[in-house]
Amino acid sequence: MTTAHVALHVSHSQYWISEINVFPDDFTSDMYTGFNGLISLPAVTLGSFAIVMTGTETGNISVDVDWTDTEPPLDLDAWEEVVEVSMEFEEEPGLVFGPSGASSEVLPQLATGWYRIRVHARGRDEAHTLRTVSDDPVEEHLITAWPAPPGPEIRHKLTDAYGAEVRAR
């Protein structure tokens, strides 16, 4: 098990989970529509790139990662949104990115292979109201990942207003 914590700087209400060499040439509006409101796997990237939506438009959010060898217990009580997807990192390790680049110097990388990625979020409504968070983060995310064959998206919990707004687009 590998765990880490970082205050990740975000902009445009997002950060990414990706191989370092898989990055869309152009972000199009269809990458932000018709998904669960928390994590989008744009079809153009074939599951090697994910957009995680944040209520914070610009500023820091608190991100914890927990890379495990087996599926961790599901904790829904402490979170407002929890969604699980499959991702494959084919050629390079999986990294968490903010607008200033990869956070691999702080957050551990995922080795190549298939993973289940579970993203948890809370505080997105307050952060969305503030838009810019200059001081301590008000939004928290937990990303858990473990090696597993591909499977369908699971929407464990969808209760924040910001996520409902994103889903309605």
Phi and psi in radians as a Rosetta constraint file:
Dihedral C 1 N 2 CA 2 C 2 CIRCULARHARMONIC -2.240 0.35
Dihedral N 2 CA 2 C 2 N 3 CIRCULARHARMONIC 2.200 0.35
Dihedral C 2 N 3 CA 3 C 3 CIRCULARHARMONIC -2.194 0.35
Dihedral N 3 CA 3 C 3 N 4 CIRCULARHARMONIC 2.674 0.35
Dihedral C 3 N 4 CA 4 C 4 CIRCULARHARMONIC -2.795 0.35
Dihedral N 4 CA 4 C 4 N 5 CIRCULARHARMONIC 2.835 0.35
Dihedral C 4 N 5 CA 5 C 5 CIRCULARHARMONIC -2.370 0.35
Dihedral N 5 CA 5 C 5 N 6 CIRCULARHARMONIC 2.499 0.35
Dihedral C 5 N 6 CA 6 C 6 CIRCULARHARMONIC -2.643 0.35
Dihedral N 6 CA 6 C 6 N 7 CIRCULARHARMONIC 2.603 0.35
Dihedral C 6 N 7 CA 7 C 7 CIRCULARHARMONIC -1.582 0.35
Dihedral N 7 CA 7 C 7 N 8 CIRCULARHARMONIC 1.813 0.35
Dihedral C 7 N 8 CA 8 C 8 CIRCULARHARMONIC -1.614 0.35
Dihedral N 8 CA 8 C 8 N 9 CIRCULARHARMONIC 2.229 0.35
Dihedral C 8 N 9 CA 9 C 9 CIRCULARHARMONIC -1.426 0.35
Dihedral N 9 CA 9 C 9 N 10 CIRCULARHARMONIC 2.217 0.35
Dihedral C 9 N 10 CA 10 C 10 CIRCULARHARMONIC -2.074 0.35
Dihedral N 10 CA 10 C 10 N 11 CIRCULARHARMONIC 2.775 0.35
Dihedral C 10 N 11 CA 11 C 11 CIRCULARHARMONIC -2.545 0.35
Dihedral N 11 CA 11 C 11 N 12 CIRCULARHARMONIC 2.824 0.35
Dihedral C 11 N 12 CA 12 C 12 CIRCULARHARMONIC 0.977 0.35
Dihedral N 12 CA 12 C 12 N 13 CIRCULARHARMONIC 0.515 0.35
Dihedral C 12 N 13 CA 13 C 13 CIRCULARHARMONIC 0.973 0.35
Dihedral N 13 CA 13 C 13 N 14 CIRCULARHARMONIC 0.750 0.35
Dihedral C 13 N 14 CA 14 C 14 CIRCULARHARMONIC -2.867 0.35
Dihedral N 14 CA 14 C 14 N 15 CIRCULARHARMONIC 2.791 0.35
Dihedral C 14 N 15 CA 15 C 15 CIRCULARHARMONIC -2.496 0.35
Dihedral N 15 CA 15 C 15 N 16 CIRCULARHARMONIC 3.081 0.35
Dihedral C 15 N 16 CA 16 C 16 CIRCULARHARMONIC -2.303 0.35
Dihedral N 16 CA 16 C 16 N 17 CIRCULARHARMONIC 2.690 0.35
Dihedral C 16 N 17 CA 17 C 17 CIRCULARHARMONIC -2.095 0.35
Dihedral N 17 CA 17 C 17 N 18 CIRCULARHARMONIC 2.149 0.35
Dihedral C 17 N 18 CA 18 C 18 CIRCULARHARMONIC -2.893 0.35
Dihedral N 18 CA 18 C 18 N 19 CIRCULARHARMONIC 2.833 0.35
Dihedral C 18 N 19 CA 19 C 19 CIRCULARHARMONIC -1.217 0.35
Dihedral N 19 CA 19 C 19 N 20 CIRCULARHARMONIC 2.641 0.35
Dihedral C 19 N 20 CA 20 C 20 CIRCULARHARMONIC -1.118 0.35
Dihedral N 20 CA 20 C 20 N 21 CIRCULARHARMONIC -0.488 0.35
Dihedral C 20 N 21 CA 21 C 21 CIRCULARHARMONIC -1.704 0.35
Dihedral N 21 CA 21 C 21 N 22 CIRCULARHARMONIC 0.065 0.35
Dihedral C 21 N 22 CA 22 C 22 CIRCULARHARMONIC -1.920 0.35
Dihedral N 22 CA 22 C 22 N 23 CIRCULARHARMONIC 1.786 0.35
Dihedral C 22 N 23 CA 23 C 23 CIRCULARHARMONIC -2.609 0.35
Dihedral N 23 CA 23 C 23 N 24 CIRCULARHARMONIC 2.163 0.35
Dihedral C 23 N 24 CA 24 C 24 CIRCULARHARMONIC -1.021 0.35
Dihedral N 24 CA 24 C 24 N 25 CIRCULARHARMONIC 2.482 0.35
Dihedral C 24 N 25 CA 25 C 25 CIRCULARHARMONIC -1.174 0.35
Dihedral N 25 CA 25 C 25 N 26 CIRCULARHARMONIC -0.552 0.35
Dihedral C 25 N 26 CA 26 C 26 CIRCULARHARMONIC -2.525 0.35
Dihedral N 26 CA 26 C 26 N 27 CIRCULARHARMONIC 2.320 0.35
Dihedral C 26 N 27 CA 27 C 27 CIRCULARHARMONIC -1.531 0.35
Dihedral N 27 CA 27 C 27 N 28 CIRCULARHARMONIC 2.087 0.35
Dihedral C 27 N 28 CA 28 C 28 CIRCULARHARMONIC -1.914 0.35
Dihedral N 28 CA 28 C 28 N 29 CIRCULARHARMONIC 2.788 0.35
Dihedral C 28 N 29 CA 29 C 29 CIRCULARHARMONIC -1.077 0.35
Dihedral N 29 CA 29 C 29 N 30 CIRCULARHARMONIC -0.495 0.35
Dihedral C 29 N 30 CA 30 C 30 CIRCULARHARMONIC -1.196 0.35
Dihedral N 30 CA 30 C 30 N 31 CIRCULARHARMONIC -0.264 0.35
Dihedral C 30 N 31 CA 31 C 31 CIRCULARHARMONIC -1.264 0.35
Dihedral N 31 CA 31 C 31 N 32 CIRCULARHARMONIC -0.248 0.35
Dihedral C 31 N 32 CA 32 C 32 CIRCULARHARMONIC -2.045 0.35
Dihedral N 32 CA 32 C 32 N 33 CIRCULARHARMONIC 0.220 0.35
Dihedral C 32 N 33 CA 33 C 33 CIRCULARHARMONIC -2.171 0.35
Dihedral N 33 CA 33 C 33 N 34 CIRCULARHARMONIC 2.672 0.35
Dihedral C 33 N 34 CA 34 C 34 CIRCULARHARMONIC 1.190 0.35
Dihedral N 34 CA 34 C 34 N 35 CIRCULARHARMONIC 0.493 0.35
Dihedral C 34 N 35 CA 35 C 35 CIRCULARHARMONIC -2.186 0.35
Dihedral N 35 CA 35 C 35 N 36 CIRCULARHARMONIC -3.021 0.35
Dihedral C 35 N 36 CA 36 C 36 CIRCULARHARMONIC -1.341 0.35
Dihedral N 36 CA 36 C 36 N 37 CIRCULARHARMONIC -0.075 0.35
Dihedral C 36 N 37 CA 37 C 37 CIRCULARHARMONIC 1.582 0.35
Dihedral N 37 CA 37 C 37 N 38 CIRCULARHARMONIC -0.141 0.35
Dihedral C 37 N 38 CA 38 C 38 CIRCULARHARMONIC -2.071 0.35
Dihedral N 38 CA 38 C 38 N 39 CIRCULARHARMONIC -0.943 0.35
Dihedral C 38 N 39 CA 39 C 39 CIRCULARHARMONIC -2.297 0.35
Dihedral N 39 CA 39 C 39 N 40 CIRCULARHARMONIC 2.228 0.35
Dihedral C 39 N 40 CA 40 C 40 CIRCULARHARMONIC -1.981 0.35
Dihedral N 40 CA 40 C 40 N 41 CIRCULARHARMONIC 2.341 0.35
Dihedral C 40 N 41 CA 41 C 41 CIRCULARHARMONIC -1.935 0.35
Dihedral N 41 CA 41 C 41 N 42 CIRCULARHARMONIC 1.546 0.35
Dihedral C 41 N 42 CA 42 C 42 CIRCULARHARMONIC -0.995 0.35
Dihedral N 42 CA 42 C 42 N 43 CIRCULARHARMONIC 2.350 0.35
Dihedral C 42 N 43 CA 43 C 43 CIRCULARHARMONIC -1.011 0.35
Dihedral N 43 CA 43 C 43 N 44 CIRCULARHARMONIC -0.549 0.35
Dihedral C 43 N 44 CA 44 C 44 CIRCULARHARMONIC -1.104 0.35
Dihedral N 44 CA 44 C 44 N 45 CIRCULARHARMONIC -0.380 0.35
Dihedral C 44 N 45 CA 45 C 45 CIRCULARHARMONIC -1.764 0.35
Dihedral N 45 CA 45 C 45 N 46 CIRCULARHARMONIC -0.024 0.35
Dihedral C 45 N 46 CA 46 C 46 CIRCULARHARMONIC 0.937 0.35
Dihedral N 46 CA 46 C 46 N 47 CIRCULARHARMONIC 0.684 0.35
Dihedral C 46 N 47 CA 47 C 47 CIRCULARHARMONIC 1.411 0.35
Dihedral N 47 CA 47 C 47 N 48 CIRCULARHARMONIC 0.154 0.35
Dihedral C 47 N 48 CA 48 C 48 CIRCULARHARMONIC -1.812 0.35
Dihedral N 48 CA 48 C 48 N 49 CIRCULARHARMONIC 0.029 0.35
Dihedral C 48 N 49 CA 49 C 49 CIRCULARHARMONIC -2.496 0.35
Dihedral N 49 CA 49 C 49 N 50 CIRCULARHARMONIC 2.287 0.35
Dihedral C 49 N 50 CA 50 C 50 CIRCULARHARMONIC -2.273 0.35
Dihedral N 50 CA 50 C 50 N 51 CIRCULARHARMONIC 2.480 0.35
Dihedral C 50 N 51 CA 51 C 51 CIRCULARHARMONIC -1.803 0.35
Dihedral N 51 CA 51 C 51 N 52 CIRCULARHARMONIC 2.187 0.35
Dihedral C 51 N 52 CA 52 C 52 CIRCULARHARMONIC -1.858 0.35
Dihedral N 52 CA 52 C 52 N 53 CIRCULARHARMONIC 2.119 0.35
Dihedral C 52 N 53 CA 53 C 53 CIRCULARHARMONIC -1.476 0.35
Dihedral N 53 CA 53 C 53 N 54 CIRCULARHARMONIC 2.370 0.35
Dihedral C 53 N 54 CA 54 C 54 CIRCULARHARMONIC -2.062 0.35
Dihedral N 54 CA 54 C 54 N 55 CIRCULARHARMONIC 2.584 0.35
Dihedral C 54 N 55 CA 55 C 55 CIRCULARHARMONIC -1.228 0.35
Dihedral N 55 CA 55 C 55 N 56 CIRCULARHARMONIC -0.562 0.35
Dihedral C 55 N 56 CA 56 C 56 CIRCULARHARMONIC -1.188 0.35
Dihedral N 56 CA 56 C 56 N 57 CIRCULARHARMONIC 2.065 0.35
Dihedral C 56 N 57 CA 57 C 57 CIRCULARHARMONIC -1.276 0.35
Dihedral N 57 CA 57 C 57 N 58 CIRCULARHARMONIC -0.832 0.35
Dihedral C 57 N 58 CA 58 C 58 CIRCULARHARMONIC -2.487 0.35
Dihedral N 58 CA 58 C 58 N 59 CIRCULARHARMONIC 2.325 0.35
Dihedral C 58 N 59 CA 59 C 59 CIRCULARHARMONIC 2.374 0.35
Dihedral N 59 CA 59 C 59 N 60 CIRCULARHARMONIC -2.891 0.35
Dihedral C 59 N 60 CA 60 C 60 CIRCULARHARMONIC -1.668 0.35
Dihedral N 60 CA 60 C 60 N 61 CIRCULARHARMONIC 2.480 0.35
Dihedral C 60 N 61 CA 61 C 61 CIRCULARHARMONIC -2.131 0.35
Dihedral N 61 CA 61 C 61 N 62 CIRCULARHARMONIC 2.742 0.35
Dihedral C 61 N 62 CA 62 C 62 CIRCULARHARMONIC -1.585 0.35
Dihedral N 62 CA 62 C 62 N 63 CIRCULARHARMONIC 2.158 0.35
Dihedral C 62 N 63 CA 63 C 63 CIRCULARHARMONIC -2.188 0.35
Dihedral N 63 CA 63 C 63 N 64 CIRCULARHARMONIC 2.214 0.35
Dihedral C 63 N 64 CA 64 C 64 CIRCULARHARMONIC -1.960 0.35
Dihedral N 64 CA 64 C 64 N 65 CIRCULARHARMONIC 2.452 0.35
Dihedral C 64 N 65 CA 65 C 65 CIRCULARHARMONIC -2.094 0.35
Dihedral N 65 CA 65 C 65 N 66 CIRCULARHARMONIC 2.563 0.35
Dihedral C 65 N 66 CA 66 C 66 CIRCULARHARMONIC -2.463 0.35
Dihedral N 66 CA 66 C 66 N 67 CIRCULARHARMONIC 1.717 0.35
Dihedral C 66 N 67 CA 67 C 67 CIRCULARHARMONIC -1.613 0.35
Dihedral N 67 CA 67 C 67 N 68 CIRCULARHARMONIC 2.109 0.35
Dihedral C 67 N 68 CA 68 C 68 CIRCULARHARMONIC -2.147 0.35
Dihedral N 68 CA 68 C 68 N 69 CIRCULARHARMONIC 2.906 0.35
Dihedral C 68 N 69 CA 69 C 69 CIRCULARHARMONIC -1.488 0.35
Dihedral N 69 CA 69 C 69 N 70 CIRCULARHARMONIC -0.385 0.35
Dihedral C 69 N 70 CA 70 C 70 CIRCULARHARMONIC -2.390 0.35
Dihedral N 70 CA 70 C 70 N 71 CIRCULARHARMONIC 2.874 0.35
Dihedral C 70 N 71 CA 71 C 71 CIRCULARHARMONIC -1.060 0.35
Dihedral N 71 CA 71 C 71 N 72 CIRCULARHARMONIC 2.189 0.35
Dihedral C 71 N 72 CA 72 C 72 CIRCULARHARMONIC -1.382 0.35
Dihedral N 72 CA 72 C 72 N 73 CIRCULARHARMONIC 2.833 0.35
Dihedral C 72 N 73 CA 73 C 73 CIRCULARHARMONIC -1.063 0.35
Dihedral N 73 CA 73 C 73 N 74 CIRCULARHARMONIC 2.574 0.35
Dihedral C 73 N 74 CA 74 C 74 CIRCULARHARMONIC -1.472 0.35
Dihedral N 74 CA 74 C 74 N 75 CIRCULARHARMONIC 2.183 0.35
Dihedral C 74 N 75 CA 75 C 75 CIRCULARHARMONIC -2.024 0.35
Dihedral N 75 CA 75 C 75 N 76 CIRCULARHARMONIC 1.832 0.35
Dihedral C 75 N 76 CA 76 C 76 CIRCULARHARMONIC -1.738 0.35
Dihedral N 76 CA 76 C 76 N 77 CIRCULARHARMONIC -0.430 0.35
Dihedral C 76 N 77 CA 77 C 77 CIRCULARHARMONIC -1.051 0.35
Dihedral N 77 CA 77 C 77 N 78 CIRCULARHARMONIC -0.673 0.35
Dihedral C 77 N 78 CA 78 C 78 CIRCULARHARMONIC -1.508 0.35
Dihedral N 78 CA 78 C 78 N 79 CIRCULARHARMONIC -0.027 0.35
Dihedral C 78 N 79 CA 79 C 79 CIRCULARHARMONIC -2.225 0.35
Dihedral N 79 CA 79 C 79 N 80 CIRCULARHARMONIC 2.673 0.35
Dihedral C 79 N 80 CA 80 C 80 CIRCULARHARMONIC -1.652 0.35
Dihedral N 80 CA 80 C 80 N 81 CIRCULARHARMONIC -0.535 0.35
Dihedral C 80 N 81 CA 81 C 81 CIRCULARHARMONIC -2.362 0.35
Dihedral N 81 CA 81 C 81 N 82 CIRCULARHARMONIC 2.346 0.35
Dihedral C 81 N 82 CA 82 C 82 CIRCULARHARMONIC -2.514 0.35
Dihedral N 82 CA 82 C 82 N 83 CIRCULARHARMONIC 2.067 0.35
Dihedral C 82 N 83 CA 83 C 83 CIRCULARHARMONIC -2.337 0.35
Dihedral N 83 CA 83 C 83 N 84 CIRCULARHARMONIC 2.497 0.35
Dihedral C 83 N 84 CA 84 C 84 CIRCULARHARMONIC -2.174 0.35
Dihedral N 84 CA 84 C 84 N 85 CIRCULARHARMONIC 2.329 0.35
Dihedral C 84 N 85 CA 85 C 85 CIRCULARHARMONIC -2.386 0.35
Dihedral N 85 CA 85 C 85 N 86 CIRCULARHARMONIC 2.942 0.35
Dihedral C 85 N 86 CA 86 C 86 CIRCULARHARMONIC -1.793 0.35
Dihedral N 86 CA 86 C 86 N 87 CIRCULARHARMONIC 2.460 0.35
Dihedral C 86 N 87 CA 87 C 87 CIRCULARHARMONIC -2.412 0.35
Dihedral N 87 CA 87 C 87 N 88 CIRCULARHARMONIC 2.579 0.35
Dihedral C 87 N 88 CA 88 C 88 CIRCULARHARMONIC -2.113 0.35
Dihedral N 88 CA 88 C 88 N 89 CIRCULARHARMONIC 2.265 0.35
Dihedral C 88 N 89 CA 89 C 89 CIRCULARHARMONIC -1.874 0.35
Dihedral N 89 CA 89 C 89 N 90 CIRCULARHARMONIC 1.824 0.35
Dihedral C 89 N 90 CA 90 C 90 CIRCULARHARMONIC -1.470 0.35
Dihedral N 90 CA 90 C 90 N 91 CIRCULARHARMONIC -0.799 0.35
Dihedral C 90 N 91 CA 91 C 91 CIRCULARHARMONIC -2.008 0.35
Dihedral N 91 CA 91 C 91 N 92 CIRCULARHARMONIC -0.493 0.35
Dihedral C 91 N 92 CA 92 C 92 CIRCULARHARMONIC -2.260 0.35
Dihedral N 92 CA 92 C 92 N 93 CIRCULARHARMONIC 2.801 0.35
Dihedral C 92 N 93 CA 93 C 93 CIRCULARHARMONIC -1.097 0.35
Dihedral N 93 CA 93 C 93 N 94 CIRCULARHARMONIC 2.747 0.35
Dihedral C 93 N 94 CA 94 C 94 CIRCULARHARMONIC -1.449 0.35
Dihedral N 94 CA 94 C 94 N 95 CIRCULARHARMONIC 2.385 0.35
Dihedral C 94 N 95 CA 95 C 95 CIRCULARHARMONIC -2.275 0.35
Dihedral N 95 CA 95 C 95 N 96 CIRCULARHARMONIC 2.742 0.35
Dihedral C 95 N 96 CA 96 C 96 CIRCULARHARMONIC -1.748 0.35
Dihedral N 96 CA 96 C 96 N 97 CIRCULARHARMONIC 2.239 0.35
Dihedral C 96 N 97 CA 97 C 97 CIRCULARHARMONIC -2.058 0.35
Dihedral N 97 CA 97 C 97 N 98 CIRCULARHARMONIC 2.509 0.35
Dihedral C 97 N 98 CA 98 C 98 CIRCULARHARMONIC -1.971 0.35
Dihedral N 98 CA 98 C 98 N 99 CIRCULARHARMONIC -3.080 0.35
Dihedral C 98 N 99 CA 99 C 99 CIRCULARHARMONIC -1.123 0.35
Dihedral N 99 CA 99 C 99 N 100 CIRCULARHARMONIC -0.351 0.35
Dihedral C 99 N 100 CA 100 C 100 CIRCULARHARMONIC -1.604 0.35
Dihedral N 100 CA 100 C 100 N 101 CIRCULARHARMONIC 0.075 0.35
Dihedral C 100 N 101 CA 101 C 101 CIRCULARHARMONIC 2.101 0.35
Dihedral N 101 CA 101 C 101 N 102 CIRCULARHARMONIC -2.954 0.35
Dihedral C 101 N 102 CA 102 C 102 CIRCULARHARMONIC -1.213 0.35
Dihedral N 102 CA 102 C 102 N 103 CIRCULARHARMONIC 2.574 0.35
Dihedral C 102 N 103 CA 103 C 103 CIRCULARHARMONIC -1.789 0.35
Dihedral N 103 CA 103 C 103 N 104 CIRCULARHARMONIC 0.474 0.35
Dihedral C 103 N 104 CA 104 C 104 CIRCULARHARMONIC -1.132 0.35
Dihedral N 104 CA 104 C 104 N 105 CIRCULARHARMONIC -0.327 0.35
Dihedral C 104 N 105 CA 105 C 105 CIRCULARHARMONIC -1.291 0.35
Dihedral N 105 CA 105 C 105 N 106 CIRCULARHARMONIC -0.287 0.35
Dihedral C 105 N 106 CA 106 C 106 CIRCULARHARMONIC -2.018 0.35
Dihedral N 106 CA 106 C 106 N 107 CIRCULARHARMONIC -0.828 0.35
Dihedral C 106 N 107 CA 107 C 107 CIRCULARHARMONIC -1.705 0.35
Dihedral N 107 CA 107 C 107 N 108 CIRCULARHARMONIC 2.427 0.35
Dihedral C 107 N 108 CA 108 C 108 CIRCULARHARMONIC -1.195 0.35
Dihedral N 108 CA 108 C 108 N 109 CIRCULARHARMONIC 2.687 0.35
Dihedral C 108 N 109 CA 109 C 109 CIRCULARHARMONIC -1.559 0.35
Dihedral N 109 CA 109 C 109 N 110 CIRCULARHARMONIC 2.753 0.35
Dihedral C 109 N 110 CA 110 C 110 CIRCULARHARMONIC -1.760 0.35
Dihedral N 110 CA 110 C 110 N 111 CIRCULARHARMONIC 2.278 0.35
Dihedral C 110 N 111 CA 111 C 111 CIRCULARHARMONIC -1.090 0.35
Dihedral N 111 CA 111 C 111 N 112 CIRCULARHARMONIC 2.867 0.35
Dihedral C 111 N 112 CA 112 C 112 CIRCULARHARMONIC -1.077 0.35
Dihedral N 112 CA 112 C 112 N 113 CIRCULARHARMONIC 2.675 0.35
Dihedral C 112 N 113 CA 113 C 113 CIRCULARHARMONIC 2.294 0.35
Dihedral N 113 CA 113 C 113 N 114 CIRCULARHARMONIC -3.110 0.35
Dihedral C 113 N 114 CA 114 C 114 CIRCULARHARMONIC -1.538 0.35
Dihedral N 114 CA 114 C 114 N 115 CIRCULARHARMONIC 2.447 0.35
Dihedral C 114 N 115 CA 115 C 115 CIRCULARHARMONIC -2.421 0.35
Dihedral N 115 CA 115 C 115 N 116 CIRCULARHARMONIC 2.662 0.35
Dihedral C 115 N 116 CA 116 C 116 CIRCULARHARMONIC -1.641 0.35
Dihedral N 116 CA 116 C 116 N 117 CIRCULARHARMONIC 2.278 0.35
Dihedral C 116 N 117 CA 117 C 117 CIRCULARHARMONIC -2.031 0.35
Dihedral N 117 CA 117 C 117 N 118 CIRCULARHARMONIC 2.087 0.35
Dihedral C 117 N 118 CA 118 C 118 CIRCULARHARMONIC -1.944 0.35
Dihedral N 118 CA 118 C 118 N 119 CIRCULARHARMONIC 2.083 0.35
Dihedral C 118 N 119 CA 119 C 119 CIRCULARHARMONIC -1.878 0.35
Dihedral N 119 CA 119 C 119 N 120 CIRCULARHARMONIC 2.239 0.35
Dihedral C 119 N 120 CA 120 C 120 CIRCULARHARMONIC -1.999 0.35
Dihedral N 120 CA 120 C 120 N 121 CIRCULARHARMONIC 2.513 0.35
Dihedral C 120 N 121 CA 121 C 121 CIRCULARHARMONIC -2.520 0.35
Dihedral N 121 CA 121 C 121 N 122 CIRCULARHARMONIC 2.577 0.35
Dihedral C 121 N 122 CA 122 C 122 CIRCULARHARMONIC -2.633 0.35
Dihedral N 122 CA 122 C 122 N 123 CIRCULARHARMONIC 2.655 0.35
Dihedral C 122 N 123 CA 123 C 123 CIRCULARHARMONIC 1.517 0.35
Dihedral N 123 CA 123 C 123 N 124 CIRCULARHARMONIC 0.124 0.35
Dihedral C 123 N 124 CA 124 C 124 CIRCULARHARMONIC -1.201 0.35
Dihedral N 124 CA 124 C 124 N 125 CIRCULARHARMONIC -0.588 0.35
Dihedral C 124 N 125 CA 125 C 125 CIRCULARHARMONIC -1.122 0.35
Dihedral N 125 CA 125 C 125 N 126 CIRCULARHARMONIC -0.840 0.35
Dihedral C 125 N 126 CA 126 C 126 CIRCULARHARMONIC -1.083 0.35
Dihedral N 126 CA 126 C 126 N 127 CIRCULARHARMONIC -0.765 0.35
Dihedral C 126 N 127 CA 127 C 127 CIRCULARHARMONIC -1.109 0.35
Dihedral N 127 CA 127 C 127 N 128 CIRCULARHARMONIC -0.673 0.35
Dihedral C 127 N 128 CA 128 C 128 CIRCULARHARMONIC -1.156 0.35
Dihedral N 128 CA 128 C 128 N 129 CIRCULARHARMONIC -0.621 0.35
Dihedral C 128 N 129 CA 129 C 129 CIRCULARHARMONIC -1.138 0.35
Dihedral N 129 CA 129 C 129 N 130 CIRCULARHARMONIC -0.713 0.35
Dihedral C 129 N 130 CA 130 C 130 CIRCULARHARMONIC -1.299 0.35
Dihedral N 130 CA 130 C 130 N 131 CIRCULARHARMONIC -0.549 0.35
Dihedral C 130 N 131 CA 131 C 131 CIRCULARHARMONIC 1.191 0.35
Dihedral N 131 CA 131 C 131 N 132 CIRCULARHARMONIC -1.107 0.35
Dihedral C 131 N 132 CA 132 C 132 CIRCULARHARMONIC -1.885 0.35
Dihedral N 132 CA 132 C 132 N 133 CIRCULARHARMONIC 2.232 0.35
Dihedral C 132 N 133 CA 133 C 133 CIRCULARHARMONIC -1.978 0.35
Dihedral N 133 CA 133 C 133 N 134 CIRCULARHARMONIC 1.779 0.35
Dihedral C 133 N 134 CA 134 C 134 CIRCULARHARMONIC -1.511 0.35
Dihedral N 134 CA 134 C 134 N 135 CIRCULARHARMONIC -0.508 0.35
Dihedral C 134 N 135 CA 135 C 135 CIRCULARHARMONIC -1.750 0.35
Dihedral N 135 CA 135 C 135 N 136 CIRCULARHARMONIC -2.470 0.35
Dihedral C 135 N 136 CA 136 C 136 CIRCULARHARMONIC -1.086 0.35
Dihedral N 136 CA 136 C 136 N 137 CIRCULARHARMONIC 2.491 0.35
Dihedral C 136 N 137 CA 137 C 137 CIRCULARHARMONIC -1.056 0.35
Dihedral N 137 CA 137 C 137 N 138 CIRCULARHARMONIC 2.492 0.35
Dihedral C 137 N 138 CA 138 C 138 CIRCULARHARMONIC -1.853 0.35
Dihedral N 138 CA 138 C 138 N 139 CIRCULARHARMONIC -0.176 0.35
Dihedral C 138 N 139 CA 139 C 139 CIRCULARHARMONIC -1.930 0.35
Dihedral N 139 CA 139 C 139 N 140 CIRCULARHARMONIC 2.372 0.35
Dihedral C 139 N 140 CA 140 C 140 CIRCULARHARMONIC -2.191 0.35
Dihedral N 140 CA 140 C 140 N 141 CIRCULARHARMONIC 2.445 0.35
Dihedral C 140 N 141 CA 141 C 141 CIRCULARHARMONIC -2.251 0.35
Dihedral N 141 CA 141 C 141 N 142 CIRCULARHARMONIC 2.569 0.35
Dihedral C 141 N 142 CA 142 C 142 CIRCULARHARMONIC -2.223 0.35
Dihedral N 142 CA 142 C 142 N 143 CIRCULARHARMONIC 2.204 0.35
Dihedral C 142 N 143 CA 143 C 143 CIRCULARHARMONIC -1.994 0.35
Dihedral N 143 CA 143 C 143 N 144 CIRCULARHARMONIC 2.083 0.35
Dihedral C 143 N 144 CA 144 C 144 CIRCULARHARMONIC -1.946 0.35
Dihedral N 144 CA 144 C 144 N 145 CIRCULARHARMONIC 2.529 0.35
Dihedral C 144 N 145 CA 145 C 145 CIRCULARHARMONIC -2.537 0.35
Dihedral N 145 CA 145 C 145 N 146 CIRCULARHARMONIC 2.539 0.35
Dihedral C 145 N 146 CA 146 C 146 CIRCULARHARMONIC -2.641 0.35
Dihedral N 146 CA 146 C 146 N 147 CIRCULARHARMONIC 2.611 0.35
Dihedral C 146 N 147 CA 147 C 147 CIRCULARHARMONIC -1.105 0.35
Dihedral N 147 CA 147 C 147 N 148 CIRCULARHARMONIC 2.292 0.35
Dihedral C 147 N 148 CA 148 C 148 CIRCULARHARMONIC -2.899 0.35
Dihedral N 148 CA 148 C 148 N 149 CIRCULARHARMONIC 2.623 0.35
Dihedral C 148 N 149 CA 149 C 149 CIRCULARHARMONIC -1.137 0.35
Dihedral N 149 CA 149 C 149 N 150 CIRCULARHARMONIC 2.814 0.35
Dihedral C 149 N 150 CA 150 C 150 CIRCULARHARMONIC -1.072 0.35
Dihedral N 150 CA 150 C 150 N 151 CIRCULARHARMONIC 2.571 0.35
Dihedral C 150 N 151 CA 151 C 151 CIRCULARHARMONIC -2.624 0.35
Dihedral N 151 CA 151 C 151 N 152 CIRCULARHARMONIC 3.038 0.35
Dihedral C 151 N 152 CA 152 C 152 CIRCULARHARMONIC -1.266 0.35
Dihedral N 152 CA 152 C 152 N 153 CIRCULARHARMONIC 2.754 0.35
Dihedral C 152 N 153 CA 153 C 153 CIRCULARHARMONIC -1.087 0.35
Dihedral N 153 CA 153 C 153 N 154 CIRCULARHARMONIC 2.451 0.35
Dihedral C 153 N 154 CA 154 C 154 CIRCULARHARMONIC -2.165 0.35
Dihedral N 154 CA 154 C 154 N 155 CIRCULARHARMONIC 2.130 0.35
Dihedral C 154 N 155 CA 155 C 155 CIRCULARHARMONIC -1.687 0.35
Dihedral N 155 CA 155 C 155 N 156 CIRCULARHARMONIC 1.563 0.35
Dihedral C 155 N 156 CA 156 C 156 CIRCULARHARMONIC -1.209 0.35
Dihedral N 156 CA 156 C 156 N 157 CIRCULARHARMONIC -0.709 0.35
Dihedral C 156 N 157 CA 157 C 157 CIRCULARHARMONIC -2.728 0.35
Dihedral N 157 CA 157 C 157 N 158 CIRCULARHARMONIC 2.257 0.35
Dihedral C 157 N 158 CA 158 C 158 CIRCULARHARMONIC -2.388 0.35
Dihedral N 158 CA 158 C 158 N 159 CIRCULARHARMONIC 1.631 0.35
Dihedral C 158 N 159 CA 159 C 159 CIRCULARHARMONIC -2.256 0.35
Dihedral N 159 CA 159 C 159 N 160 CIRCULARHARMONIC -0.122 0.35
Dihedral C 159 N 160 CA 160 C 160 CIRCULARHARMONIC -1.505 0.35
Dihedral N 160 CA 160 C 160 N 161 CIRCULARHARMONIC 2.673 0.35
Dihedral C 160 N 161 CA 161 C 161 CIRCULARHARMONIC -1.178 0.35
Dihedral N 161 CA 161 C 161 N 162 CIRCULARHARMONIC -0.625 0.35
Dihedral C 161 N 162 CA 162 C 162 CIRCULARHARMONIC -1.079 0.35
Dihedral N 162 CA 162 C 162 N 163 CIRCULARHARMONIC -0.801 0.35
Dihedral C 162 N 163 CA 163 C 163 CIRCULARHARMONIC -1.049 0.35
Dihedral N 163 CA 163 C 163 N 164 CIRCULARHARMONIC -0.702 0.35
Dihedral C 163 N 164 CA 164 C 164 CIRCULARHARMONIC -1.092 0.35
Dihedral N 164 CA 164 C 164 N 165 CIRCULARHARMONIC -0.693 0.35
Dihedral C 164 N 165 CA 165 C 165 CIRCULARHARMONIC -1.100 0.35
Dihedral N 165 CA 165 C 165 N 166 CIRCULARHARMONIC -0.772 0.35
Dihedral C 165 N 166 CA 166 C 166 CIRCULARHARMONIC -1.140 0.35
Dihedral N 166 CA 166 C 166 N 167 CIRCULARHARMONIC -0.725 0.35
Dihedral C 166 N 167 CA 167 C 167 CIRCULARHARMONIC -1.110 0.35
Dihedral N 167 CA 167 C 167 N 168 CIRCULARHARMONIC -0.537 0.35
Dihedral C 167 N 168 CA 168 C 168 CIRCULARHARMONIC -1.327 0.35
Dihedral N 168 CA 168 C 168 N 169 CIRCULARHARMONIC -0.244 0.35
